[in-house]
């Protein structure tokens, strides 16, 4: 946490990355500012563009393509990492193509094996997710971070499992 806080402290508010957290089959659900599901994003210095009403108990809010276009996020994180079809939709569907995140190829599936590194459920995997998120948001600020070593260390310490290089590559890969 000290590592991430140290990096975030160096980033002026007007340079923080604006992120849309896409969930649901079509990407029109999101978790708004203040949701337990976006705490990692906010902790790592990302600005959650979904500054909408937080629904008690559930948290997720629906939105529209029109609203997402108005937010025009610089990055999109897709919840439920198994939704590679949503990644393809966002990258190829003409409704999404005008977004800065899509134009700049800044659309990512959050890692989630064996548990989400981001949310759903919040838990120990957020420790490794913290490194992934800060490195995804601000790669120019994390040049000394060996994300591969951090992931392998986490899996060894928390799951008592030594990841192979192939498994590591799969965890860190993003659809093209």
Buried (B, 14 or more C-beta within 10 A) or exposed (E): EEBBEEBBEEBEEEEBBBBBBBBBEEBBBBBBBBBEBBBBBBBBBBBBBBEBEBEEEEBBBEBEBEBBEEBEBBBBBBBBBEBEEBBEBBBEBEBBEEBBBBEEEBBBBBBBEEBBBBBBEBEEBBBBBBBBBBBBBBEEBBEEBEBBEBBBBBBEEEEEEEBEEEBBEEBEEBEE
